[in-house]
Amino acid sequence: MFEHRKLQNLEDYFKELNQRPEKGIYFYRINGYQEEIRLFLERYCEAARKTGVVIEGKIPNPEERNLNYYEEIMGKEFRMDAGFMEQSLRKWLPRMNDYQRKQVASSIYDTLAAMGREGKNDNILKNAYIKFLCWLYYKFERIVSRLGENEVPKILYDGTVSNYELKILNILAKAGSDLVLLQRNGDQDYCRLDPAGSLSEVLELPGMTAFPEGFGVRWLFSEMEKRWNREKLYGGGPQITACTNAWIEGTGLLDVLKNSSERGSDARFFYNCFLRIDGVEDKVTYLNDLYQFHLKILNEGRKLLILEGEIPPPTPEEIQKTQRKNYGNADQMLADLSGKIRCSGSGDLEKLMRRAFVEVLSEEEQTPGVNLNRLTNHAVYLLCWLERYRQELFGGWKFPMVGCFVHLGGLRSGKEAMFVKLLSRLPLDVVLLKPDRDAPCSLSDAHLYEIHYGQSMKVSRFPKEGRDIRMGTAAYHAERELDEVMYQDSGMYRNQQYDRALSLSLQTMYEEISILWNQEVKYRPNFAVTDAVVSIPVLFAKVSGVKDGQVNRYWSEIHTLVTPDTMVIRKAPHINPTDANPVKAHVTEFFKNGKLQKAKIKAHACYTYGFLREEMQDHILEKLQLLIDQRLIRGTFENGTEYTIISVVLNLEKEIVRLLQRFDFTKKNPKLIYIHTTETLISLEDSILTAFLNLAGFDVVFFVPTGYQSIEKHFNRIIMEEHQIGEYLYDLQVPSFKAAPSNTRRSWREIIFKRGS
């Protein structure tokens, strides 16, 4: 009889008897779910359907007509004798050979003998024997003649097994059949039947969870049917398939540099890798390692495509080339769009592309919340990218050529992750480099091989040429590491440490304005840094009236607020609607479908912020988009006010631009003081300016001794804190304020490291 063996991996189940690590059968219980288990069960279910038996729920007890037929053929005789049982099987199951009959008879005898030792009488043993033979004939007849063969038959049982069911399954296991018990309700019922766990093993894999609702044999068959139907979309499968990562040694880029002959020689496969490297092994040599890797790939004549950061989305022109129809379901969509994949000169490559396209989108279809419209949108993106990069990656492809696709930085969108998954199924080494360990990456895949290094490094460009390499010394990197230690969750921040920020308007008492005004924002209430985004607490207030009517003290208190980082507006309106503005003529080009065309703005001749650091340019455009999206300004998306907003923000005066340029999001923020002493109305443009500066991180305070409305009338909602401090006074003359001199003292860190500002 056959011994139960332990798996080395799930693949052992599908090996022939003479290829198994130890000759024997496998009998395992599966009590939990994960992706590897799902894939295994799909494959095992198919094998059991072809060369075994699939049982869902229960094995039906023999019916009366079954028992009558048994008695007619076999009579009523029963003896507890292995020889008798072997002779009975010869008559009852004539298709079995002598070896199979002997194995089954011995297994039945051992089972009944164990029952006898437990105190069961002869009548119970006889009834059990008849039940076993009826089950062998009516339920397992198709596998009894395959028992003990090199291709091991498979039994899949989905349900809660009973005492006698477990016994017949164990009989078949000992006679030469593999078994899997799919126990969606857990292991407790089984353990009552086999407390010692001597008849089967529990499958334990990391990350196992409860089974999804509805999971089982029927669901598996349904998914398999879907897959078979979709395989028809390929127009016949390719003659080759991927052998991904099975050949690699875990050496990272050195694996990628291996030629085809070192990877494998089976003509059925192309040997590729799907690899993500998190962090860097050595900061000092990292850039040079990448540069040398780039040179070696090119010197070998391999196709190479390197992308950095976001994969540029398809252009309207690319999308227009992909003609779509009205689809009733996903299969119709996949059948139509997969047919648009063309690859001249290589039928196998075209079939591989179509298969990868269908497989990736079929996986995406299972994601919660994905509807047909969204799936179609993703499909179009994949087709556009595949067509865009096809020549660079596969031009002149012949088996067994394997190109190389490198992406630097984390994949931020699901569409990018899908595209990379698609490429990993093609004759390509797909290498994802994420030297910054903190960078997000949306990709997860069971086939992805990951390498993690302890050091982290920010790299925005792949060094394709020698001049791209800026090699940091060990001392340089040591200082950077010191920075990381000093400025990581310590409450200390280096200069310009962060490049993204959002503003939070504080509600304060009037007296708190002067207290908070000259504080660094990191000391203000509600300051925080989350995921490298700074939350800046800012002041946005209107001060109405003059305290106690004391004009001199009023002006003096305002004067104390004038700092080197403060802009003072002494007369309304500051910006007139008729003022010259070169941006106005082009705003319709800069705004499409509710979104700023940032690339077009930056490339335009009228764009004057190109000299600013890139992070601040992005900050300005981000807050401009936010101002439009929030509809703070009356008339936005109603009478074209959004175009006025754009023209104002893209034409800021030099003083404001300079304040923005030197703004460090964790230190003192720039200020705007607007003094409005007359009945002259504040312009829409002034309201736009102040609302934008508030979002950009400025402290903004209006001083209105008259108590009149100022910018409020242009806002859709109250966004300023108003303080009534005294009686209303009119026709006051605004003095000429001068800012206090800037602080030129050097910080302790500048002194220690002998670096100037």
Secondary structure, DSSP 8 states (H G I E B T S, - for coil): ---B---SSGGGGGS-GGGSSSSSB-EEEE-SB-HHHHHHHHHHHHHHHHHEEEEES------HHHHHHHHHHH-S---S-HHHHHHHHHHH-TTS-HHHHHHHHHHHHHHHHHHHHTT--HHHHHHHHHHHHHHHHHTSHHHHTTTTSSS--EEEEES---HHHHHHHHHHHHHT-EEEEE-TT-SHHHHHH-TT--S-EE---TT-B---TT-SHHHHHHHHHHHHHHHGGGTS--S-EEEESTT--S-THHHHT--HHHH---TTEEEE-EEEEESBS-TTTHHHHHHHHHHHHHHTT--EEEEESS-----HHHHHHS-----SSHHHHHHHHHTT---TT-HHHHHHHHHHHHHHHHHHHTSTT--HHHHHHHHHHHHHHHHHHHHHHHTT--TT--EEEEEES---SHHHHHHHHHHHTSSEEEEEEE-STTS------TT-EEEE-SB-----S---SGGG-----HHHHHHHHHHHHHTSSSS---TT---EEEEEE----HHHHHHHHTS-GGGSTT-EEETTEEEEEE-EEEEESBGGG-HHHHHHHHHTT--TTEEEE-SS-SS-TTS--TTGGGHHHHEETTEE-HHHHHHSTT---TTS-HHHHHHHHHHHHHHHHTT-BTTTTTSSHHHHHHHHHTT--HHHHHHHHT--TTS---EEEEE--SS----HHHHHHHHHHHHHT-EEEEEETT----SGGGBSS--SEEEE-SB---S----------------HHHHHHT---
